[in-house]
Amino acid sequence: MNKQTITLTDEQFEALADAAEWVSRFLAGQIDAYTLPAELRFSHRYLDRQVLVGGALDQLKIHLFPELEKDAFYGIGFHEETESIGRTRSVLYEVYRSMREYRAQQRAASGEDMSYSVYSHPGLNFTGLPKPIIESTQQTEE
């Protein structure tokens, strides 16, 4: 199994974690305003058009996941062996989950109370892939 290394700034790390979480949820059929990225969900682009956007997202879900009820979605780890969407959903879950756990560990180490965080304990592994390794490095600005 080949492995790759990516070095990210804190801002890039957070953006990648957000993107992986959003796509994982989207592929699970969680297509609603609550899963929109916070930067969009709390912006005037959404707040001024909540009803319209919510209806459009509902319609998108009906067309992409007609087998799911309005408030239903697929769980992580649920996929047929031949369903690449389910496999990708699970891989992305494990990636973003590891990133969120890493940030929770950093916050706990700095003294923040993380006792109520879902990320203070390891998530389940559904893919059989090794857990992503995340390490912090300090680099000087160039």
N, CA, C and O atoms as CSV, one atom per row, in Angstrom:
chain,resi,resn,atom,element,x,y,z
A,1,MET,N,N,0.850,-1.171,0.000
A,1,MET,CA,C,0.000,0.000,0.000
A,1,MET,C,C,0.902,1.242,0.000
A,1,MET,O,O,1.751,1.407,0.876
A,2,ASN,N,N,0.705,2.096,-0.983
A,2,ASN,CA,C,1.444,3.364,-1.040
A,2,ASN,C,C,0.821,4.359,-0.088
A,2,ASN,O,O,-0.384,4.329,0.161
A,3,LYS,N,N,1.661,5.252,0.450
A,3,LYS,CA,C,1.170,6.313,1.334
A,3,LYS,C,C,1.750,7.634,0.856
A,3,LYS,O,O,2.845,7.674,0.294
A,4,GLN,N,N,1.008,8.716,1.080
A,4,GLN,CA,C,1.429,10.053,0.685
A,4,GLN,C,C,1.493,10.943,1.916
A,4,GLN,O,O,0.832,10.674,2.919
A,5,THR,N,N,2.283,11.994,1.839
A,5,THR,CA,C,2.386,12.986,2.906
A,5,THR,C,C,2.026,14.345,2.341
A,5,THR,O,O,2.490,14.719,1.264
A,6,ILE,N,N,1.201,15.081,3.064
A,6,ILE,CA,C,0.827,16.441,2.682
A,6,ILE,C,C,1.175,17.345,3.858
A,6,ILE,O,O,0.824,17.037,4.997
A,7,THR,N,N,1.847,18.436,3.604
A,7,THR,CA,C,2.135,19.416,4.644
A,7,THR,C,C,1.202,20.607,4.430
A,7,THR,O,O,1.173,21.206,3.355
A,8,LEU,N,N,0.442,20.935,5.472
A,8,LEU,CA,C,-0.566,21.990,5.381
A,8,LEU,C,C,-0.363,23.038,6.463
A,8,LEU,O,O,0.162,22.744,7.537
A,9,THR,N,N,-0.777,24.245,6.173
A,9,THR,CA,C,-0.858,25.261,7.222
A,9,THR,C,C,-2.106,24.952,8.051
A,9,THR,O,O,-2.927,24.125,7.654
A,10,ASP,N,N,-2.248,25.612,9.195
A,10,ASP,CA,C,-3.449,25.406,10.010
A,10,ASP,C,C,-4.708,25.732,9.213
A,10,ASP,O,O,-5.697,25.004,9.288
A,11,GLU,N,N,-4.675,26.814,8.460
A,11,GLU,CA,C,-5.842,27.218,7.676
A,11,GLU,C,C,-6.169,26.186,6.601
A,11,GLU,O,O,-7.340,25.876,6.380
A,12,GLN,N,N,-5.159,25.657,5.938
A,12,GLN,CA,C,-5.378,24.627,4.919
A,12,GLN,C,C,-5.907,23.344,5.557
A,12,GLN,O,O,-6.782,22.680,5.001
A,13,PHE,N,N,-5.373,23.005,6.721
A,13,PHE,CA,C,-5.801,21.812,7.448
A,13,PHE,C,C,-7.292,21.889,7.767
A,13,PHE,O,O,-8.035,20.935,7.534
A,14,GLU,N,N,-7.726,23.043,8.306
A,14,GLU,CA,C,-9.137,23.214,8.660
A,14,GLU,C,C,-10.028,23.179,7.419
A,14,GLU,O,O,-11.106,22.584,7.439
A,15,ALA,N,N,-9.574,23.818,6.342
A,15,ALA,CA,C,-10.362,23.821,5.103
A,15,ALA,C,C,-10.504,22.411,4.551
A,15,ALA,O,O,-11.579,22.036,4.082
A,16,LEU,N,N,-9.443,21.632,4.599
A,16,LEU,CA,C,-9.487,20.256,4.095
A,16,LEU,C,C,-10.395,19.390,4.973
A,16,LEU,O,O,-11.160,18.575,4.456
A,17,ALA,N,N,-10.316,19.559,6.287
A,17,ALA,CA,C,-11.196,18.802,7.189
A,17,ALA,C,C,-12.659,19.143,6.922
A,17,ALA,O,O,-13.505,18.251,6.864
A,18,ASP,N,N,-12.958,20.431,6.761
A,18,ASP,CA,C,-14.333,20.854,6.464
A,18,ASP,C,C,-14.826,20.260,5.143
A,18,ASP,O,O,-15.955,19.779,5.049
A,19,ALA,N,N,-13.965,20.302,4.130
A,19,ALA,CA,C,-14.350,19.780,2.809
A,19,ALA,C,C,-14.588,18.273,2.861
A,19,ALA,O,O,-15.566,17.780,2.299
A,20,ALA,N,N,-13.712,17.549,3.524
A,20,ALA,CA,C,-13.876,16.094,3.625
A,20,ALA,C,C,-15.160,15.747,4.374
A,20,ALA,O,O,-15.875,14.821,3.992
A,21,GLU,N,N,-15.449,16.492,5.442
A,21,GLU,CA,C,-16.685,16.238,6.191
A,21,GLU,C,C,-17.908,16.527,5.337
A,21,GLU,O,O,-18.853,15.739,5.320
A,22,TRP,N,N,-17.899,17.657,4.623
A,22,TRP,CA,C,-19.054,18.029,3.817
A,22,TRP,C,C,-19.318,16.999,2.714
A,22,TRP,O,O,-20.459,16.588,2.509
A,23,VAL,N,N,-18.282,16.591,2.019
A,23,VAL,CA,C,-18.470,15.616,0.932
A,23,VAL,C,C,-18.928,14.274,1.499
A,23,VAL,O,O,-19.792,13.623,0.912
A,24,SER,N,N,-18.369,13.855,2.618
A,24,SER,CA,C,-18.791,12.603,3.245
A,24,SER,C,C,-20.282,12.648,3.587
A,24,SER,O,O,-21.019,11.700,3.318
A,25,ARG,N,N,-20.709,13.750,4.176
A,25,ARG,CA,C,-22.129,13.884,4.530
A,25,ARG,C,C,-23.015,13.969,3.281
A,25,ARG,O,O,-24.100,13.388,3.247
A,26,PHE,N,N,-22.555,14.687,2.266
A,26,PHE,CA,C,-23.308,14.810,1.016
A,26,PHE,C,C,-23.513,13.426,0.394
A,26,PHE,O,O,-24.617,13.091,-0.035
A,27,LEU,N,N,-22.442,12.624,0.347
A,27,LEU,CA,C,-22.544,11.278,-0.238
A,27,LEU,C,C,-23.396,10.339,0.607
A,27,LEU,O,O,-23.824,9.287,0.131
A,28,ALA,N,N,-23.642,10.714,1.857
A,28,ALA,CA,C,-24.534,9.934,2.719
A,28,ALA,C,C,-25.986,10.356,2.542
A,28,ALA,O,O,-26.887,9.755,3.127
A,29,GLY,N,N,-26.214,11.394,1.732
A,29,GLY,CA,C,-27.569,11.890,1.539
A,29,GLY,C,C,-27.949,12.953,2.550
A,29,GLY,O,O,-29.118,13.330,2.629
A,30,GLN,N,N,-26.998,13.446,3.322
A,30,GLN,CA,C,-27.257,14.539,4.266
A,30,GLN,C,C,-27.135,15.853,3.508
A,30,GLN,O,O,-26.158,16.589,3.645
A,31,ILE,N,N,-28.145,16.119,2.713
A,31,ILE,CA,C,-28.152,17.308,1.882
A,31,ILE,C,C,-29.183,18.264,2.467
A,31,ILE,O,O,-30.356,18.247,2.094
A,32,ASP,N,N,-28.722,19.090,3.381
A,32,ASP,CA,C,-29.619,20.072,3.990
A,32,ASP,C,C,-28.797,21.256,4.478
A,32,ASP,O,O,-27.566,21.228,4.464
A,33,ALA,N,N,-29.496,22.287,4.904
A,33,ALA,CA,C,-28.821,23.529,5.300
A,33,ALA,C,C,-27.894,23.326,6.491
A,33,ALA,O,O,-26.903,24.044,6.623
A,34,TYR,N,N,-28.191,22.375,7.353
A,34,TYR,CA,C,-27.366,22.168,8.544
A,34,TYR,C,C,-25.987,21.628,8.212
A,34,TYR,O,O,-25.060,21.767,9.010
A,35,THR,N,N,-25.838,21.015,7.049
A,35,THR,CA,C,-24.533,20.466,6.687
A,35,THR,C,C,-23.755,21.386,5.739
A,35,THR,O,O,-22.644,21.054,5.326
A,36,LEU,N,N,-24.333,22.528,5.399
A,36,LEU,CA,C,-23.579,23.493,4.595
A,36,LEU,C,C,-22.381,23.980,5.400
A,36,LEU,O,O,-22.470,24.079,6.624
A,37,PRO,N,N,-21.268,24.285,4.748
A,37,PRO,CA,C,-20.122,24.833,5.480
A,37,PRO,C,C,-20.526,26.086,6.259
A,37,PRO,O,O,-21.305,26.902,5.766
A,38,ALA,N,N,-20.002,26.236,7.464
A,38,ALA,CA,C,-20.385,27.342,8.346
A,38,ALA,C,C,-20.190,28.695,7.679
A,38,ALA,O,O,-20.993,29.607,7.877
A,39,GLU,N,N,-19.133,28.831,6.892
A,39,GLU,CA,C,-18.875,30.111,6.235
A,39,GLU,C,C,-20.021,30.500,5.303
A,39,GLU,O,O,-20.284,31.686,5.102
A,40,LEU,N,N,-20.695,29.516,4.741
A,40,LEU,CA,C,-21.840,29.775,3.877
A,40,LEU,C,C,-23.126,29.869,4.688
A,40,LEU,O,O,-23.945,30.764,4.477
A,41,ARG,N,N,-23.289,28.940,5.608
A,41,ARG,CA,C,-24.520,28.867,6.402
A,41,ARG,C,C,-24.772,30.146,7.194
A,41,ARG,O,O,-25.928,30.517,7.399
A,42,PHE,N,N,-23.741,30.815,7.635
A,42,PHE,CA,C,-23.906,32.023,8.442
A,42,PHE,C,C,-23.642,33.299,7.648
A,42,PHE,O,O,-23.480,34.370,8.232
A,43,SER,N,N,-23.597,33.192,6.331
A,43,SER,CA,C,-23.372,34.376,5.508
A,43,SER,C,C,-24.706,34.909,4.990
A,43,SER,O,O,-25.722,34.216,5.024
A,44,HIS,N,N,-24.684,36.135,4.518
A,44,HIS,CA,C,-25.910,36.721,3.964
A,44,HIS,C,C,-26.378,35.948,2.739
A,44,HIS,O,O,-27.571,35.957,2.433
A,45,ARG,N,N,-25.475,35.282,2.032
A,45,ARG,CA,C,-25.863,34.499,0.843
A,45,ARG,C,C,-26.921,33.456,1.206
A,45,ARG,O,O,-27.852,33.211,0.439
A,46,TYR,N,N,-26.768,32.850,2.377
A,46,TYR,CA,C,-27.741,31.857,2.813
A,46,TYR,C,C,-28.842,32.492,3.661
A,46,TYR,O,O,-30.024,32.241,3.429
A,47,LEU,N,N,-28.465,33.300,4.628
A,47,LEU,CA,C,-29.450,33.832,5.569
A,47,LEU,C,C,-30.551,34.619,4.879
A,47,LEU,O,O,-31.697,34.604,5.329
A,48,ASP,N,N,-30.218,35.309,3.788
A,48,ASP,CA,C,-31.225,36.076,3.046
A,48,ASP,C,C,-32.130,35.188,2.192
A,48,ASP,O,O,-33.149,35.652,1.681
A,49,ARG,N,N,-31.761,33.907,2.034
A,49,ARG,CA,C,-32.493,33.018,1.122
A,49,ARG,C,C,-32.754,31.636,1.748
A,49,ARG,O,O,-32.816,30.639,1.029
A,50,GLN,N,N,-32.904,31.573,3.052
A,50,GLN,CA,C,-33.008,30.287,3.739
A,50,GLN,C,C,-34.079,29.367,3.166
A,50,GLN,O,O,-33.817,28.190,2.920
A,51,VAL,N,N,-35.265,29.885,2.954
A,51,VAL,CA,C,-36.370,29.049,2.486
A,51,VAL,C,C,-36.094,28.547,1.074
A,51,VAL,O,O,-36.285,27.367,0.783
A,52,LEU,N,N,-35.651,29.430,0.210
A,52,LEU,CA,C,-35.351,29.059,-1.170
A,52,LEU,C,C,-34.233,28.017,-1.235
A,52,LEU,O,O,-34.353,27.017,-1.943
A,53,VAL,N,N,-33.160,28.250,-0.506
A,53,VAL,CA,C,-32.031,27.322,-0.519
A,53,VAL,C,C,-32.441,25.978,0.082
A,53,VAL,O,O,-32.100,24.923,-0.455
A,54,GLY,N,N,-33.169,26.020,1.194
A,54,GLY,CA,C,-33.623,24.772,1.816
A,54,GLY,C,C,-34.473,23.942,0.868
A,54,GLY,O,O,-34.313,22.724,0.792
A,55,GLY,N,N,-35.373,24.591,0.146
A,55,GLY,CA,C,-36.207,23.882,-0.830
A,55,GLY,C,C,-35.389,23.304,-1.971
A,55,GLY,O,O,-35.639,22.186,-2.421
A,56,ALA,N,N,-34.413,24.069,-2.437
A,56,ALA,CA,C,-33.554,23.589,-3.528
A,56,ALA,C,C,-32.731,22.384,-3.073
A,56,ALA,O,O,-32.552,21.434,-3.835
A,57,LEU,N,N,-32.231,22.417,-1.837
A,57,LEU,CA,C,-31.472,21.278,-1.317
A,57,LEU,C,C,-32.362,20.051,-1.172
A,57,LEU,O,O,-31.929,18.934,-1.453
A,58,ASP,N,N,-33.609,20.253,-0.732
A,58,ASP,CA,C,-34.558,19.138,-0.633
A,58,ASP,C,C,-34.793,18.506,-2.004
A,58,ASP,O,O,-34.833,17.282,-2.128
A,59,GLN,N,N,-34.947,19.343,-3.032
A,59,GLN,CA,C,-35.156,18.835,-4.386
A,59,GLN,C,C,-33.924,18.090,-4.900
A,59,GLN,O,O,-34.044,17.051,-5.549
A,60,LEU,N,N,-32.755,18.624,-4.608
A,60,LEU,CA,C,-31.513,17.956,-5.016
A,60,LEU,C,C,-31.431,16.566,-4.392
A,60,LEU,O,O,-31.060,15.601,-5.061
A,61,LYS,N,N,-31.774,16.468,-3.121
A,61,LYS,CA,C,-31.735,15.171,-2.444
A,61,LYS,C,C,-32.734,14.195,-3.067
A,61,LYS,O,O,-32.424,13.018,-3.248
A,62,ILE,N,N,-33.930,14.682,-3.395
A,62,ILE,CA,C,-34.953,13.818,-4.009
A,62,ILE,C,C,-34.419,13.230,-5.320
A,62,ILE,O,O,-34.655,12.059,-5.618
A,63,HIS,N,N,-33.709,14.032,-6.088
A,63,HIS,CA,C,-33.215,13.564,-7.378
A,63,HIS,C,C,-31.981,12.670,-7.247
A,63,HIS,O,O,-31.835,11.712,-8.006
A,64,LEU,N,N,-31.098,12.965,-6.302
A,64,LEU,CA,C,-29.876,12.169,-6.153
A,64,LEU,C,C,-30.089,10.910,-5.324
A,64,LEU,O,O,-29.437,9.894,-5.568
A,65,PHE,N,N,-30.992,10.961,-4.350
A,65,PHE,CA,C,-31.241,9.840,-3.446
A,65,PHE,C,C,-32.736,9.580,-3.333
A,65,PHE,O,O,-33.303,9.730,-2.250
A,66,PRO,N,N,-33.390,9.192,-4.429
A,66,PRO,CA,C,-34.850,9.023,-4.392
A,66,PRO,C,C,-35.299,7.923,-3.428
A,66,PRO,O,O,-36.455,7.908,-3.007
A,67,GLU,N,N,-34.413,7.021,-3.081
A,67,GLU,CA,C,-34.763,5.930,-2.171
A,67,GLU,C,C,-34.816,6.367,-0.710
A,67,GLU,O,O,-35.316,5.624,0.134
A,68,LEU,N,N,-34.307,7.565,-0.396
A,68,LEU,CA,C,-34.274,8.041,0.989
A,68,LEU,C,C,-35.448,8.968,1.296
A,68,LEU,O,O,-35.847,9.785,0.466
A,69,GLU,N,N,-35.984,8.826,2.486
A,69,GLU,CA,C,-37.016,9.754,2.962
A,69,GLU,C,C,-36.371,11.118,3.207
A,69,GLU,O,O,-35.145,11.235,3.223
A,70,LYS,N,N,-37.193,12.140,3.397
A,70,LYS,CA,C,-36.699,13.513,3.551
A,70,LYS,C,C,-35.602,13.651,4.607
A,70,LYS,O,O,-34.574,14.275,4.345
A,71,ASP,N,N,-35.806,13.080,5.793
A,71,ASP,CA,C,-34.838,13.223,6.878
A,71,ASP,C,C,-33.945,11.999,7.065
A,71,ASP,O,O,-33.268,11.875,8.086
A,72,ALA,N,N,-33.941,11.101,6.092
A,72,ALA,CA,C,-33.119,9.892,6.189
A,72,ALA,C,C,-31.796,10.090,5.453
A,72,ALA,O,O,-31.695,10.908,4.538
A,73,PHE,N,N,-30.796,9.337,5.864
A,73,PHE,CA,C,-29.510,9.341,5.182
A,73,PHE,C,C,-28.800,8.030,5.475
A,73,PHE,O,O,-29.166,7.304,6.400
A,74,TYR,N,N,-27.797,7.741,4.692
A,74,TYR,CA,C,-27.019,6.529,4.896
A,74,TYR,C,C,-26.037,6.739,6.030
A,74,TYR,O,O,-25.481,7.826,6.191
A,75,GLY,N,N,-25.828,5.704,6.807
A,75,GLY,CA,C,-24.834,5.774,7.864
A,75,GLY,C,C,-23.444,5.521,7.310
A,75,GLY,O,O,-23.282,4.946,6.234
A,76,ILE,N,N,-22.469,5.948,8.044
A,76,ILE,CA,C,-21.090,5.671,7.663
A,76,ILE,C,C,-20.857,4.183,7.833
A,76,ILE,O,O,-21.325,3.584,8.802
A,77,GLY,N,N,-20.152,3.597,6.917
A,77,GLY,CA,C,-19.878,2.173,6.986
A,77,GLY,C,C,-20.886,1.338,6.220
A,77,GLY,O,O,-20.643,0.157,5.971
A,78,PHE,N,N,-22.024,1.933,5.838
A,78,PHE,CA,C,-23.016,1.199,5.060
A,78,PHE,C,C,-22.697,1.345,3.584
A,78,PHE,O,O,-22.825,2.432,3.021
A,79,HIS,N,N,-22.285,0.268,2.965
A,79,HIS,CA,C,-22.093,0.277,1.523
A,79,HIS,C,C,-21.949,-1.153,1.024
A,79,HIS,O,O,-21.402,-2.031,1.691
A,80,GLU,N,N,-22.455,-1.336,-0.151
A,80,GLU,CA,C,-22.262,-2.614,-0.816
A,80,GLU,C,C,-20.824,-2.654,-1.317
A,80,GLU,O,O,-20.220,-1.606,-1.546
A,81,GLU,N,N,-20.291,-3.803,-1.481
A,81,GLU,CA,C,-18.905,-3.931,-1.947
A,81,GLU,C,C,-18.680,-3.223,-3.282
A,81,GLU,O,O,-17.587,-2.723,-3.548
A,82,THR,N,N,-19.701,-3.183,-4.105
A,82,THR,CA,C,-19.552,-2.562,-5.429
A,82,THR,C,C,-19.964,-1.099,-5.447
A,82,THR,O,O,-19.870,-0.445,-6.485
A,83,GLU,N,N,-20.420,-0.575,-4.315
A,83,GLU,CA,C,-20.888,0.804,-4.289
A,83,GLU,C,C,-19.726,1.736,-3.942
A,83,GLU,O,O,-19.365,1.885,-2.775
A,84,SER,N,N,-19.150,2.357,-4.965
A,84,SER,CA,C,-17.993,3.221,-4.727
A,84,SER,C,C,-18.361,4.467,-3.925
A,84,SER,O,O,-17.524,5.001,-3.198
A,85,ILE,N,N,-19.605,4.935,-4.050
A,85,ILE,CA,C,-20.029,6.111,-3.283
A,85,ILE,C,C,-19.942,5.809,-1.786
A,85,ILE,O,O,-19.435,6.624,-1.015
A,86,GLY,N,N,-20.426,4.660,-1.382
A,86,GLY,CA,C,-20.384,4.293,0.031
A,86,GLY,C,C,-18.964,4.132,0.538
A,86,GLY,O,O,-18.650,4.538,1.657
A,87,ARG,N,N,-18.118,3.550,-0.267
A,87,ARG,CA,C,-16.710,3.388,0.123
A,87,ARG,C,C,-16.039,4.756,0.256
A,87,ARG,O,O,-15.330,5.004,1.232
A,88,THR,N,N,-16.254,5.638,-0.710
A,88,THR,CA,C,-15.671,6.983,-0.651
A,88,THR,C,C,-16.198,7.732,0.563
A,88,THR,O,O,-15.443,8.417,1.252
A,89,ARG,N,N,-17.483,7.604,0.822
A,89,ARG,CA,C,-18.097,8.244,1.998
A,89,ARG,C,C,-17.398,7.797,3.280
A,89,ARG,O,O,-17.108,8.620,4.148
A,90,SER,N,N,-17.129,6.514,3.401
A,90,SER,CA,C,-16.479,5.977,4.597
A,90,SER,C,C,-15.021,6.408,4.700
A,90,SER,O,O,-14.542,6.725,5.789
A,91,VAL,N,N,-14.313,6.422,3.573
A,91,VAL,CA,C,-12.917,6.865,3.571
A,91,VAL,C,C,-12.840,8.326,4.013
A,91,VAL,O,O,-12.015,8.682,4.855
A,92,LEU,N,N,-13.696,9.163,3.449
A,92,LEU,CA,C,-13.694,10.582,3.814
A,92,LEU,C,C,-14.072,10.780,5.280
A,92,LEU,O,O,-13.506,11.641,5.954
A,93,TYR,N,N,-15.019,9.993,5.773
A,93,TYR,CA,C,-15.376,10.066,7.188
A,93,TYR,C,C,-14.151,9.800,8.052
A,93,TYR,O,O,-13.874,10.546,8.990
A,94,GLU,N,N,-13.424,8.742,7.737
A,94,GLU,CA,C,-12.257,8.389,8.553
A,94,GLU,C,C,-11.171,9.455,8.481
A,94,GLU,O,O,-10.467,9.689,9.464
A,95,VAL,N,N,-11.029,10.097,7.335
A,95,VAL,CA,C,-10.032,11.165,7.198
A,95,VAL,C,C,-10.443,12.381,8.027
A,95,VAL,O,O,-9.665,12.859,8.853
A,96,TYR,N,N,-11.662,12.884,7.811
A,96,TYR,CA,C,-12.047,14.094,8.556
A,96,TYR,C,C,-12.172,13.799,10.040
A,96,TYR,O,O,-11.856,14.653,10.869
A,97,ARG,N,N,-12.623,12.615,10.385
A,97,ARG,CA,C,-12.745,12.242,11.794
A,97,ARG,C,C,-11.372,12.267,12.468
A,97,ARG,O,O,-11.243,12.765,13.586
A,98,SER,N,N,-10.363,11.743,11.807
A,98,SER,CA,C,-9.004,11.760,12.355
A,98,SER,C,C,-8.497,13.185,12.518
A,98,SER,O,O,-7.832,13.507,13.503
A,99,MET,N,N,-8.814,14.035,11.549
A,99,MET,CA,C,-8.392,15.438,11.635
A,99,MET,C,C,-9.075,16.145,12.799
A,99,MET,O,O,-8.434,16.909,13.521
A,100,ARG,N,N,-10.361,15.900,12.988
A,100,ARG,CA,C,-11.094,16.515,14.100
A,100,ARG,C,C,-10.580,15.987,15.454
A,100,ARG,O,O,-10.468,16.744,16.418
A,101,GLU,N,N,-10.276,14.700,15.513
A,101,GLU,CA,C,-9.725,14.121,16.743
A,101,GLU,C,C,-8.379,14.758,17.077
A,101,GLU,O,O,-8.095,15.054,18.238
A,102,TYR,N,N,-7.566,14.963,16.070
A,102,TYR,CA,C,-6.256,15.584,16.265
A,102,TYR,C,C,-6.416,16.984,16.855
A,102,TYR,O,O,-5.722,17.341,17.808
A,103,ARG,N,N,-7.326,17.775,16.294
A,103,ARG,CA,C,-7.567,19.122,16.812
A,103,ARG,C,C,-8.111,19.069,18.245
A,103,ARG,O,O,-7.752,19.906,19.073
A,104,ALA,N,N,-8.966,18.099,18.539
A,104,ALA,CA,C,-9.504,17.957,19.896
A,104,ALA,C,C,-8.378,17.629,20.876
A,104,ALA,O,O,-8.366,18.143,21.994
A,105,GLN,N,N,-7.443,16.787,20.474
A,105,GLN,CA,C,-6.296,16.455,21.330
A,105,GLN,C,C,-5.439,17.697,21.583
A,105,GLN,O,O,-4.963,17.907,22.699
A,106,GLN,N,N,-5.244,18.512,20.559
A,106,GLN,CA,C,-4.473,19.743,20.727
A,106,GLN,C,C,-5.170,20.688,21.707
A,106,GLN,O,O,-4.524,21.269,22.579
A,107,ARG,N,N,-6.479,20.839,21.563
A,107,ARG,CA,C,-7.222,21.732,22.452
A,107,ARG,C,C,-7.196,21.211,23.892
A,107,ARG,O,O,-7.053,21.987,24.837
A,108,ALA,N,N,-7.334,19.898,24.050
A,108,ALA,CA,C,-7.277,19.310,25.396
A,108,ALA,C,C,-5.898,19.527,26.018
A,108,ALA,O,O,-5.793,19.827,27.207
A,109,ALA,N,N,-4.844,19.378,25.220
A,109,ALA,CA,C,-3.471,19.581,25.722
A,109,ALA,C,C,-3.238,21.027,26.141
A,109,ALA,O,O,-2.399,21.293,27.002
A,110,SER,N,N,-3.968,21.962,25.544
A,110,SER,CA,C,-3.819,23.371,25.910
A,110,SER,C,C,-4.722,23.753,27.087
A,110,SER,O,O,-4.762,24.916,27.490
A,111,GLY,N,N,-5.446,22.771,27.636
A,111,GLY,CA,C,-6.259,23.022,28.820
A,111,GLY,C,C,-7.736,23.198,28.568
A,111,GLY,O,O,-8.505,23.368,29.514
A,112,GLU,N,N,-8.155,23.161,27.317
A,112,GLU,CA,C,-9.581,23.322,27.012
A,112,GLU,C,C,-10.337,22.061,27.414
A,112,GLU,O,O,-9.849,20.949,27.214
A,113,ASP,N,N,-11.526,22.236,27.980
A,113,ASP,CA,C,-12.349,21.104,28.392
A,113,ASP,C,C,-12.952,20.451,27.154
A,113,ASP,O,O,-13.795,21.048,26.484
A,114,MET,N,N,-12.530,19.246,26.854
A,114,MET,CA,C,-13.033,18.521,25.679
A,114,MET,C,C,-13.878,17.314,26.100
A,114,MET,O,O,-14.106,16.409,25.298
A,115,SER,N,N,-14.340,17.299,27.349
A,115,SER,CA,C,-15.059,16.129,27.856
A,115,SER,C,C,-16.388,15.889,27.148
A,115,SER,O,O,-16.913,14.776,27.186
A,116,TYR,N,N,-16.937,16.917,26.502
A,116,TYR,CA,C,-18.215,16.746,25.820
A,116,TYR,C,C,-18.068,16.699,24.304
A,116,TYR,O,O,-19.061,16.800,23.583
A,117,SER,N,N,-16.874,16.551,23.826
A,117,SER,CA,C,-16.635,16.514,22.387
A,117,SER,C,C,-16.732,15.087,21.863
A,117,SER,O,O,-16.189,14.160,22.463
A,118,VAL,N,N,-17.422,14.918,20.748
A,118,VAL,CA,C,-17.477,13.594,20.122
A,118,VAL,C,C,-16.117,13.195,19.561
A,118,VAL,O,O,-15.886,12.030,19.239
A,119,TYR,N,N,-15.223,14.166,19.447
A,119,TYR,CA,C,-13.904,13.896,18.884
A,119,TYR,C,C,-12.861,13.590,19.949
A,119,TYR,O,O,-11.682,13.446,19.622
A,120,SER,N,N,-13.259,13.488,21.211
A,120,SER,CA,C,-12.289,13.177,22.254
A,120,SER,C,C,-12.023,11.676,22.359
A,120,SER,O,O,-11.187,11.242,23.151
A,121,HIS,N,N,-12.731,10.897,21.564
A,121,HIS,CA,C,-12.522,9.451,21.516
A,121,HIS,C,C,-12.399,9.013,20.059
A,121,HIS,O,O,-13.026,9.607,19.182
A,122,PRO,N,N,-11.605,7.990,19.791
A,122,PRO,CA,C,-11.421,7.552,18.393
A,122,PRO,C,C,-12.728,7.102,17.747
A,122,PRO,O,O,-13.576,6.480,18.387
A,123,GLY,N,N,-12.869,7.432,16.465
A,123,GLY,CA,C,-14.013,6.971,15.692
A,123,GLY,C,C,-13.801,5.530,15.251
A,123,GLY,O,O,-12.716,4.968,15.394
A,124,LEU,N,N,-14.845,4.960,14.723
A,124,LEU,CA,C,-14.765,3.588,14.240
A,124,LEU,C,C,-14.081,3.536,12.879
A,124,LEU,O,O,-14.111,4.501,12.116
A,125,ASN,N,N,-13.472,2.403,12.592
A,125,ASN,CA,C,-12.848,2.195,11.291
A,125,ASN,C,C,-13.760,1.268,10.495
A,125,ASN,O,O,-13.999,0.127,10.891
A,126,PHE,N,N,-14.268,1.771,9.367
A,126,PHE,CA,C,-15.172,0.994,8.529
A,126,PHE,C,C,-14.501,0.466,7.275
A,126,PHE,O,O,-15.020,-0.450,6.636
A,127,THR,N,N,-13.370,1.019,6.915
A,127,THR,CA,C,-12.748,0.679,5.637
A,127,THR,C,C,-11.651,-0.369,5.747
A,127,THR,O,O,-11.310,-1.017,4.758
A,128,GLY,N,N,-11.100,-0.539,6.934
A,128,GLY,CA,C,-9.960,-1.434,7.093
A,128,GLY,C,C,-8.641,-0.765,6.730
A,128,GLY,O,O,-7.580,-1.382,6.824
A,129,LEU,N,N,-8.708,0.497,6.316
A,129,LEU,CA,C,-7.483,1.237,5.999
A,129,LEU,C,C,-6.822,1.702,7.292
A,129,LEU,O,O,-7.502,1.884,8.302
A,130,PRO,N,N,-5.502,1.896,7.272
A,130,PRO,CA,C,-4.848,2.431,8.469
A,130,PRO,C,C,-5.361,3.835,8.775
A,130,PRO,O,O,-5.702,4.597,7.871
A,131,LYS,N,N,-5.410,4.160,10.055
A,131,LYS,CA,C,-5.831,5.501,10.466
A,131,LYS,C,C,-4.814,6.514,9.954
A,131,LYS,O,O,-3.609,6.278,10.042
A,132,PRO,N,N,-5.288,7.649,9.415
A,132,PRO,CA,C,-4.351,8.680,8.960
A,132,PRO,C,C,-3.426,9.130,10.095
A,132,PRO,O,O,-3.858,9.255,11.241
A,133,ILE,N,N,-2.191,9.364,9.779
A,133,ILE,CA,C,-1.207,9.842,10.751
A,133,ILE,C,C,-1.098,11.355,10.588
A,133,ILE,O,O,-0.820,11.854,9.498
A,134,ILE,N,N,-1.317,12.068,11.676
A,134,ILE,CA,C,-1.248,13.530,11.643
A,134,ILE,C,C,-0.210,13.963,12.660
A,134,ILE,O,O,-0.298,13.622,13.839
A,135,GLU,N,N,0.759,14.708,12.199
A,135,GLU,CA,C,1.825,15.202,13.061
A,135,GLU,C,C,1.975,16.700,12.852
A,135,GLU,O,O,1.800,17.210,11.745
A,136,SER,N,N,2.298,17.386,13.923
A,136,SER,CA,C,2.514,18.824,13.832
A,136,SER,C,C,4.004,19.114,13.668
A,136,SER,O,O,4.847,18.535,14.352
A,137,THR,N,N,4.303,20.023,12.747
A,137,THR,CA,C,5.683,20.460,12.560
A,137,THR,C,C,5.719,21.962,12.638
A,137,THR,O,O,4.762,22.631,12.249
A,138,GLN,N,N,6.785,22.488,13.125
A,138,GLN,CA,C,6.985,23.932,13.180
A,138,GLN,C,C,7.974,24.298,12.092
A,138,GLN,O,O,9.076,23.753,12.027
A,139,GLN,N,N,7.572,25.225,11.239
A,139,GLN,CA,C,8.454,25.683,10.193
A,139,GLN,C,C,8.543,27.196,10.240
A,139,GLN,O,O,7.577,27.880,10.577
A,140,THR,N,N,9.693,27.697,9.905
A,140,THR,CA,C,9.844,29.150,9.849
A,140,THR,C,C,9.299,29.646,8.531
A,140,THR,O,O,9.368,28.958,7.513
A,141,GLU,N,N,8.755,30.854,8.563
A,141,GLU,CA,C,8.221,31.465,7.342
A,141,GLU,C,C,9.356,31.766,6.370
A,141,GLU,O,O,10.424,32.222,6.778
A,142,GLU,N,N,9.129,31.517,5.121
A,142,GLU,CA,C,10.137,31.809,4.097
A,142,GLU,C,C,9.728,33.000,3.270
A,142,GLU,O,O,10.452,33.397,2.357
